[in-house]
Amino acid sequence: MSYKIISSQCTACSACEPECPNVAIYEKDGTFVINSKKCTECIGYFDDAQCVAVCPVDNTCVIDNSYPRYQAQA
């Protein structure tokens, strides 16, 4: 799975962008977006997803169930 940002809740504070170890977060049309192809849920980097940890608005960075769970490469 990947995380996604609920655009209607995003305040465009940019707190998440520099925290992403995969450079998967970027600004688009005044809010931030997570590139699902780059998102690893911070597995292998942190115990918790950093976008969730730093977002000032609860439940804005959420799991996107339309993608399979990330599998670390062996």
C-alpha positions, -999 to 999 in steps of 0.1 A, spaced: 0 0 0 9 36 -3 -1 66 17 -22 93 1 -30 128 12 -66 139 14 -64 170 -7 -94 187 8 -78 185 43 -42 194 32 -32 229 44 -2 230 21 21 235 52 48 214 34 58 197 67 56 163 50 77 169 19 112 171 34 104 142 58 98 116 31 128 93 27 117 84 -8 111 119 -22 76 107 -29 58 138 -18 54 169 -40 32 200 -44 5 200 -70 -22 226 -75 -17 241 -40 -17 209 -20 7 180 -16 5 146 -32 22 113 -26 35 94 -56 23 59 -49 51 43 -70 77 58 -47 60 54 -14 73 26 8 52 35 39 87 44 54 94 6 57 131 1 61 136 37 72 113 45 102 89 26 124 61 50 115 52 68 83 68 102 85 41 120 66 16 109 92 39 118 121 45 154 110 11 163 95 -7 189 117 -41 178 105 -53 144 118 -63 118 92 -49 137 62 -22 112 54 -39 79 52 -33 44 37 -44 42 1 -60 7 -1 -61 8 -39 -24 -3 -40 -9 -35 -26 12 -34 6 48 -24 0 72 -54 0 108 -46 8 133 -60 -17 153 -90 -4 
